[in-house]
Amino acid sequence: MYQDHKDLLSAFHIHGVKYIVVGGFAVILHAQPRFTKDMDLFIKADLANAQALYAALAAFGAPLQEIRPEDFTEPGNLFRFGHEPRAFDILPEIPGIDFDAAWERRVEVVIDPATGLKANFISAEDLIASKLASGRPQDLADADAIRKAKESQQTKRK
């Protein structure tokens, strides 16, 4: 994880943004190392959270020209900024997943031991569901890898 990722997640923490890390970084957490070109962040798409998100993005220095907080509440919108591999995708929705339910099952992980900074990651179960709902070849491969990693962990516990 690059420092830019940690800096943005720190800004989210400071501003009280409800978010969950999904996508490649979540696959890395739950299954196996793999390349990812960006950090995908699933956000609670209500106005209060959108305002907190806007403030956090402004503090981080994200390009917000012609963007309003309300834009983060509209289904189907995608806000992308940065350059690979330090790019970010802000997602107000992801296929097959309800934010509030995923929030209850999120996994908190320390991402910076020096500062104690934690990040919210999607649960393995919700990640599998989102990958299957997407149906893209890479997502189906990710879902299979996560399922196998879960099975391996359960076998080791026995």
C-alpha positions in Angstrom: 0.0 0.0 0.0 1.4 3.4 -1.0 1.6 6.4 1.3 -1.0 8.1 -0.8 -3.5 5.3 0.0 -2.7 5.7 3.7 -3.0 9.5 3.6 -6.4 9.3 2.0 -7.7 6.7 4.4 -6.3 8.8 7.3 -8.3 11.8 5.9 -11.4 9.6 5.8 -10.8 8.7 9.4 -10.4 12.3 10.5 -13.5 13.4 8.7 -15.6 10.4 9.7 -16.2 9.0 6.3 -18.0 5.6 6.1 -16.2 3.6 3.5 -15.1 0.1 2.8 -12.0 -1.0 0.8 -13.1 -3.3 -2.0 -11.5 -4.6 -5.2 -7.9 -5.7 -5.5 -6.7 -4.5 -2.1 -9.5 -6.6 -0.5 -8.5 -9.6 -2.6 -4.9 -9.2 -1.4 -6.2 -9.1 2.2 -8.5 -12.1 1.9 -6.7 -14.4 -0.6 -3.4 -13.7 -2.3 -1.0 -11.0 -3.5 -2.0 -9.7 -6.9 -1.4 -6.6 -8.9 -4.0 -3.8 -8.6 -3.8 -0.5 -10.4 -6.0 1.4 -8.0 -7.8 1.4 -4.6 -11.5 0.9 -4.8 -13.5 2.5 -2.1 -17.2 1.7 -1.5 -18.9 4.6 0.3 -22.2 5.1 2.1 -24.1 7.1 -0.4 -26.1 9.4 1.8 -25.7 13.2 2.0 -24.1 13.4 5.4 -21.4 10.9 4.4 -21.0 12.6 1.0 -20.3 15.9 2.7 -17.7 14.2 5.0 -16.2 12.5 1.9 -16.0 15.8 0.1 -14.2 17.4 3.0 -11.8 14.5 3.3 -11.0 14.6 -0.4 -10.5 18.4 -0.3 -8.1 18.0 2.6 -6.2 15.2 0.7 -6.0 17.5 -2.4 -8.2 15.5 -4.8 -9.3 17.4 -7.9 -12.9 18.5 -7.0 -13.6 21.0 -9.8 -17.2 20.8 -10.8 -17.9 18.1 -8.2 -20.6 18.6 -5.6 -21.0 16.5 -2.4 -24.4 15.4 -3.8 -22.6 13.8 -6.8 -21.4 11.1 -4.4 -24.9 10.0 -3.6 -26.0 9.2 -7.1 -26.1 5.5 -8.1 -23.9 4.8 -11.1 -21.5 7.7 -10.5 -17.8 6.8 -10.4 -15.3 9.3 -9.1 -11.8 8.4 -10.3 -8.6 10.3 -9.6 -4.8 9.8 -9.3 -2.4 7.9 -11.5 -1.8 4.1 -11.5 -0.8 2.4 -9.2 -1.8 5.2 -6.8 -5.2 5.8 -8.4 -8.5 5.8 -6.5 -12.1 4.9 -7.5 -14.9 6.1 -5.2 -18.0 4.0 -5.7 -21.4 4.8 -4.3 -22.6 1.3 -5.2 -21.2 -2.1 -6.1 -23.1 -5.0 -7.7 -24.7 -7.4 -5.3 -23.9 -5.5 -2.0 -25.9 -3.3 0.3 -23.5 -0.8 2.0 -25.2 -0.9 5.5 -25.1 -4.8 5.6 -21.5 -4.8 4.4 -20.6 -2.1 6.9 -21.8 -4.4 9.7 -19.6 -7.2 8.5 -16.5 -5.1 7.6 -13.1 -6.1 8.7 -10.9 -3.5 10.4 -7.2 -3.9 9.6 -4.2 -2.0 10.9 -2.5 -0.7 7.7 0.2 1.4 9.3 1.7 -0.1 12.4 3.8 3.0 13.1 0.6 5.2 13.5 -2.0 2.5 14.3 -4.0 3.7 11.3 -6.8 1.2 10.5 -8.8 0.7 7.4 -12.3 -0.9 6.8 -12.2 -3.8 4.4 -15.1 -5.7 2.9 -15.6 -9.1 4.4 -14.6 -12.2 2.4 -18.2 -13.3 2.0 -19.3 -9.9 0.7 -16.3 -9.7 -1.6 -17.1 -13.0 -3.1 -20.7 -11.9 -3.6 -19.7 -8.7 -5.3 -17.2 -10.5 -7.5 -19.8 -13.0 -8.6 -22.4 -10.3 -9.2 -19.9 -8.5 -11.4 -19.2 -11.6 -13.5 -16.1 -10.3 -15.2 -13.4 -12.9 -15.8 -10.9 -11.4 -13.3 -13.7 -11.0 -10.7 -14.7 -14.7 -11.1 -11.0 -15.7 -10.7 -10.8 -13.5 -7.6 -13.9 -15.0 -6.1 -12.5 -18.5 -6.7 -9.2 -17.5 -5.0 -11.0 -16.0 -2.0 -13.1 -19.1 -1.6 -10.1 -21.4 -1.8 -8.2 -19.2 0.7 -11.2 -19.4 3.1 -11.4 -23.2 2.8 -7.6 -23.5 3.4 -7.9 -21.3 6.5 -10.8 -23.4 7.8 -8.8 -26.7 7.2 -5.8 -25.3 9.1 -8.0 -24.5 12.1 -9.2 -28.1 12.4 
